[in-house]
Amino acid sequence: MQTQRIILSGAGGQGVITAAIILAEAAVVYEDLNAVQTQSYGPESRGGATRADVILSDEPIYYPKVEQPNIAVCLTQEAYSRYSWSVRPGGLLLTDTRYVRQDPKVDARQVGFGMHDTVANRIGNPIVFNICVLGVLVGLSGLIRAESIEQVLAGRVPLESLEINRMALQAGLDLARETTW
């Protein structure tokens, strides 16, 4: 695997950091990859700017920060304004159409999905929005297998919420499969 640098960004409460932790853990534990995950967030625990970096590689990783991501996930307009410019030319820029208006001047393959609305309508609980985002991310990028995400979820979330998380992951995979990007 070529080293992949990923930024996940949004607002506190959207589960960005949790999604990054799950992605990195799945890569290390179930895909035999090296991973580094770092995070930063605003002073508010909910609503403030949030960013998590993930680097995946089959080679050693020497620097933990992502400066020019291959992939950026922006779940708010503020995150998009701040990080869309940093995506490597031709990289993947994933957004949620409910919260982000894309700028055609950004030199990336921009893909927007109604992930929040899909989770709200299909599952009835937007609390698993971040897991739907992971489903779209792995479905589009092929970074790791969805089964690896499922295995991490089985060990991380309470048993009573495991099924709703699996449904959100599948909803994201379905969205990715339906696109023609």
N, C-alpha and C positions, 0 to 999 in steps of 0.2 A: 504494500500500500504506500502510495506517495503520501507524505505528511499532509494532513488536512488541518487547517486553522479555521476555527469557527467562533463567531460571536453570536451570542443570544442576548437580545436586549429588549427592554420594555419598561414596565412600571412595577413597583413593588406590589405584590399580591397576585401577579399573573403567573407565578410559578417558574420564572425564568431560571433562577438559581437551582431549584430542584430539578428542572429538566436537564440542566447542564451536568449536575451530579449524577443523575441516572444515566445519561449518555456516556460519560467517562467511565463509570463503574461497569456498565455493560461491555464497553470496549476492552477493559482490562481483564475482567473476570471471565467473560464468555467468548471473546474474540481473540484473545492472546495478543493484544496490541498494547503499546505504551500510551498513556494518556496523562495529561496535566489539565487540571481545572482550577481556574481562579475566578474571583468574583468581586464586584464592587457595587455599592448601592448608596442612594442618597440618605439623608438623615432621617427621613420618614420610613417607618417599616412598611407602610402601605401607601402606594401612590407615588413615591419618589422614583427617580430614575434608577434602573437596575441593569447591570451588565454582567455576563458571565462568559469567560473565554474557555474554550476547550481545544486542546491540540491532541490529535490522534496520529500515531505513527507506528510503523514496525521497526523504526530506528530509535536510538536514544533521543530524548528531547532535552535540549540544553537551556532553553529560555521559556518561561511560563506565560508570557504575555503575547497576545495576538495583535499585530500591527496592521497587517494586510491580509484579511481573512479570505479564504477560498469560498467561504459560506458565511453569510450574515442573516440572522433572523431578527427582524425588527417588528415589534408588536405594538408600538405606539408611534405617532407622528414625530414626537421628540426624538425617539431612538432612531428613527429613519433619517431625520435631519442630521443627527450627530454621526451616524456610522455608515450610511449608504455610500458615501464618498470613498470610504476606505477599502471597499471590496476590490480584490484583484480584478483587472479587466477580464471579462468573460466569466467571472465567478457567479455564484448563485446568491440571489438576494430574495429571501422569502418574507412575505408580509401578510398581515391579516387585513382583508379588505374593509372590515368594520372600522378599523382604527387608523389606517394608513392610506394616504393618497400618494401613489408612486410618481416620481419625476422621470420622464423619458430620457433625460440627459445623463442619467447615471449609467456608467459603462459596466453593466452586469446583466445577467439573465434574470430579469425580475419576474417573480411569480407571486401572485396574490391569491389567497383563498379566504373564504368566509369560515375560518376555523372556529372562532368564538360562536358564531351563529349556528354552525353545524352541531357543536356540542350542546348548545342551549336547546336547539330544536330536536335533535335526535336522541339525546340522553336526558335532557331536562335539568342538567346541573352543570353550570359553567366552571365549577371548581376544578374540573379535569381538563380545562382548556390547554394547559401546558403539555399534557400527555398526547392530545390530538396534534399539537405542534410537532412533538417528537415523531409521531406517526408520519406526518407529511414530510418531515426532514429526512428520515431514514428511507421513506418510500421514494423520494425524488433523488436522493444522493447515493443510496446504496452503501453508505459509510459502514454500517453494521447491519446485522439481521434483526428484524423486528422481534424474533423469538428471544434475542438477548435482552431487549428492553423488557419483554414480558417476564423473563426470569428475575431481573432486578426488581421489577414491581412486586413480584410474589414475595420477595424477601424484605421489601421496604414499606409497603402500605398495609394498613390493618386489613385483616381478612374480609371484614364487612364492606370494604370499599374496593377490593381487588377487581370485582367484576365490572364496576363502573369505569375503572381505569383501563381495563382490557377493551371495553367498548369504545373508549375515547381513542385509544391507540389504533384500533381497527377503523374508526371513522377517519382518522388522519391518513392511514394507508389507502383507504378508499378514495379520498380526495386526490391523493397523489396519483393513483392509478387512473383516475378519470381525466387528468390533464393531458394536453397535447403540447406542452411547452417544448 
